[in-house]
Amino acid sequence: MYVTCRPTFWRIFKNKSVEEFQPWPYVATMMNCMLWVFYGLPVVHKDSILVTTINAVGMGFEAFYISVFLIYCGGKKNFRVYIASILLILMLI
């Protein structure tokens, strides 16, 4: 599931532009992975280290995708700050 957007990001990387792509699916997937990692922690739910491991890998993929997206979003500086602030808020919740 986490590598299905590889062709999209290859296109972004080749064209050096995000074109009309939106970051919201990747931000939502990052939030989903963060919630599952929290759920899988031994403090919350015992014997679910596999849930934590799989979703931690997903967080790594999504962090990479969002980073590439922010690098190539062009002159939309305010957009970068907006996405970064949303991710920061999600991490603090």
Backbone bond lengths (Angstrom), bond angles and torsions (degrees), N, CA, C in turn:
res aa  C-N    CA-C-N  psi(-1)  N-CA   C-N-CA  omega(-1)  CA-C   N-CA-C  phi
1 M - - - 1.440 - - 1.538 110.84 -
2 Y 1.308 116.40 -37.64 1.462 119.32 -174.52 1.522 113.48 -74.89
3 V 1.311 118.19 -20.23 1.458 120.32 -178.67 1.527 112.80 -99.89
4 T 1.325 118.22 4.58 1.462 120.01 -178.99 1.523 112.74 -67.61
5 C 1.327 117.88 -24.15 1.468 119.20 -179.60 1.529 111.92 -91.56
6 R 1.309 117.37 11.24 1.464 121.29 177.74 1.525 112.84 -57.71
7 P 1.345 120.41 -43.55 1.473 119.44 178.21 1.533 112.95 -61.94
8 T 1.315 116.37 -36.15 1.467 120.05 177.66 1.517 110.67 -62.71
9 F 1.314 116.14 -46.04 1.461 118.73 -177.87 1.513 112.45 -75.53
10 W 1.304 117.76 -24.80 1.461 119.61 172.19 1.522 109.50 -66.25
11 R 1.330 115.76 -40.48 1.468 120.49 177.26 1.528 110.93 -64.58
12 I 1.323 117.31 -42.89 1.469 121.05 177.03 1.520 109.75 -61.27
13 F 1.322 117.04 -44.18 1.463 121.38 -179.26 1.523 111.24 -64.33
14 K 1.343 117.33 -42.80 1.467 120.93 -179.92 1.523 111.73 -66.37
15 N 1.326 117.57 -43.43 1.465 121.76 -176.48 1.529 113.06 -85.25
16 K 1.327 117.35 -9.82 1.467 122.82 -178.64 1.532 112.10 56.74
17 S 1.331 115.69 33.00 1.461 121.68 179.71 1.522 108.90 -156.26
18 V 1.336 116.29 147.65 1.462 119.74 178.40 1.521 111.54 -84.47
19 E 1.330 115.95 -7.35 1.457 123.14 179.93 1.529 109.23 53.25
20 E 1.331 118.01 -121.53 1.460 121.49 -178.82 1.530 113.00 -104.85
21 F 1.329 117.40 12.18 1.459 120.22 179.76 1.525 110.01 -71.25
22 Q 1.317 115.64 147.13 1.458 122.07 178.89 1.528 109.93 -109.47
23 P 1.338 118.27 149.39 1.469 120.54 -178.49 1.518 114.10 -85.57
24 W 1.323 118.95 -7.51 1.464 120.94 -169.89 1.521 114.83 -62.29
25 P 1.323 120.50 -37.26 1.476 117.73 176.76 1.533 112.66 -62.70
26 Y 1.316 117.07 -34.18 1.458 120.96 -178.17 1.528 110.99 -76.93
27 V 1.322 116.24 -35.74 1.464 120.35 175.91 1.532 109.50 -67.29
28 A 1.328 117.08 -41.35 1.461 120.71 178.64 1.525 111.52 -65.10
29 T 1.333 117.12 -39.50 1.460 120.12 178.12 1.521 110.49 -67.56
30 M 1.323 117.29 -36.81 1.467 120.66 176.31 1.532 109.81 -62.13
31 M 1.325 117.10 -43.86 1.460 120.47 178.82 1.529 110.48 -63.44
32 N 1.317 116.85 -41.62 1.458 121.42 178.21 1.532 110.86 -60.39
33 C 1.314 116.54 -45.07 1.469 120.32 179.39 1.520 111.27 -64.30
34 M 1.330 116.41 -40.55 1.465 119.27 179.63 1.531 110.93 -62.60
35 L 1.335 116.80 -41.35 1.465 119.86 179.37 1.533 111.42 -65.68
36 W 1.334 117.04 -40.04 1.459 119.66 179.03 1.527 111.66 -69.73
37 V 1.323 117.35 -34.90 1.470 119.47 175.91 1.520 109.73 -63.60
38 F 1.315 116.14 -42.96 1.468 119.82 177.79 1.528 110.51 -62.11
39 Y 1.318 117.00 -43.92 1.459 121.26 179.11 1.527 111.50 -62.39
40 G 1.298 117.29 -36.20 1.455 121.32 -176.77 1.516 114.95 -80.58
41 L 1.317 117.84 -6.53 1.462 119.62 179.20 1.528 110.45 -62.60
42 P 1.314 117.37 144.47 1.471 120.04 -179.02 1.526 113.47 -60.33
43 V 1.311 117.68 -25.60 1.460 120.97 178.90 1.532 110.62 -67.67
44 V 1.329 116.87 -36.87 1.456 121.94 -177.27 1.524 111.30 -86.88
45 H 1.318 116.65 -48.43 1.462 121.42 -175.81 1.519 109.07 -141.62
46 K 1.296 116.58 116.51 1.474 120.50 -177.25 1.532 111.81 -70.00
47 D 1.305 115.84 152.28 1.473 124.23 174.77 1.527 113.68 57.27
48 S 1.308 117.37 42.34 1.470 119.77 177.29 1.525 110.28 -131.54
49 I 1.313 115.95 41.35 1.458 120.62 -178.54 1.523 111.52 -65.81
50 L 1.347 117.87 -27.13 1.457 120.75 178.59 1.529 110.99 -64.86
51 V 1.318 117.06 -39.31 1.472 121.58 177.36 1.523 109.67 -61.05
52 T 1.318 116.21 -44.48 1.456 120.79 179.72 1.523 111.02 -64.60
53 T 1.314 117.28 -44.40 1.465 121.73 -177.60 1.523 112.01 -63.06
54 I 1.322 116.58 -49.32 1.464 120.70 -177.89 1.520 110.95 -62.30
55 N 1.302 116.79 -44.10 1.460 119.14 -177.42 1.525 112.49 -76.84
56 A 1.322 118.28 -23.96 1.463 120.07 172.66 1.526 109.84 -67.41
57 V 1.321 116.64 -38.70 1.466 120.47 174.47 1.526 109.89 -63.18
58 G 1.324 116.71 -42.52 1.467 121.12 176.40 1.513 112.12 -60.69
59 M 1.328 116.97 -38.90 1.463 119.90 176.78 1.520 110.85 -62.75
60 G 1.324 116.80 -37.56 1.459 120.34 177.58 1.522 111.75 -63.25
61 F 1.336 116.54 -45.72 1.463 120.52 177.34 1.524 110.88 -60.98
62 E 1.317 116.51 -47.41 1.468 120.14 -177.82 1.522 111.28 -65.94
63 A 1.317 118.02 -36.68 1.466 120.29 176.33 1.527 110.24 -62.30
64 F 1.328 116.50 -40.71 1.456 120.35 177.06 1.521 110.96 -63.65
65 Y 1.341 117.20 -46.62 1.459 121.04 -179.97 1.522 111.96 -61.12
66 I 1.324 116.12 -44.40 1.469 119.21 -179.80 1.522 110.28 -66.63
67 S 1.323 117.63 -37.51 1.465 120.52 177.26 1.521 111.38 -61.95
68 V 1.331 116.65 -46.17 1.468 120.34 177.61 1.520 109.85 -61.42
69 F 1.314 116.80 -42.16 1.453 120.45 179.57 1.527 110.92 -61.14
70 L 1.330 116.77 -44.45 1.466 120.03 -179.12 1.527 112.12 -68.73
71 I 1.317 117.19 -32.16 1.462 120.19 178.75 1.516 110.84 -67.35
72 Y 1.331 116.94 -42.20 1.459 120.97 -173.80 1.530 114.30 -99.73
73 C 1.336 118.25 14.40 1.467 118.16 179.93 1.525 112.04 -78.71
74 G 1.295 117.01 4.70 1.464 120.94 170.93 1.514 113.95 75.89
75 G 1.329 115.28 -140.29 1.451 121.53 -174.90 1.513 114.53 -81.15
76 K 1.309 116.82 13.47 1.461 120.89 -178.95 1.525 109.77 -86.64
77 K 1.323 117.30 67.50 1.456 120.78 -175.85 1.522 111.60 -63.91
78 N 1.328 117.00 -41.36 1.455 119.80 178.93 1.524 111.12 -63.74
79 F 1.322 116.53 -32.39 1.454 121.32 177.99 1.520 110.31 -65.12
80 R 1.332 117.25 -40.31 1.465 121.18 177.28 1.521 110.86 -60.48
81 V 1.326 116.20 -45.56 1.462 120.73 179.83 1.525 110.41 -63.75
82 Y 1.319 116.40 -39.80 1.456 121.54 179.99 1.530 111.34 -62.76
83 I 1.325 117.91 -48.61 1.467 121.68 179.69 1.528 110.49 -65.29
84 A 1.317 117.17 -42.96 1.462 120.51 179.34 1.528 111.08 -63.30
85 S 1.314 117.87 -38.78 1.466 120.05 179.06 1.526 111.27 -68.69
86 I 1.327 117.37 -36.99 1.469 119.89 176.43 1.520 110.20 -63.52
87 L 1.323 117.41 -43.41 1.468 120.32 178.37 1.522 111.23 -64.00
88 L 1.307 117.47 -39.31 1.459 120.93 178.49 1.522 110.48 -64.02
89 I 1.316 117.41 -43.57 1.463 120.96 178.08 1.519 110.62 -61.88
90 L 1.330 116.61 -42.28 1.468 120.19 178.77 1.522 112.00 -62.72
91 M 1.323 116.80 -36.84 1.465 119.61 179.71 1.526 111.91 -71.54
92 L 1.322 116.97 -28.77 1.452 120.16 -178.67 1.520 113.30 -82.62
93 I 1.322 116.22 -19.90 1.476 118.89 -177.79 1.494 111.22 -74.64
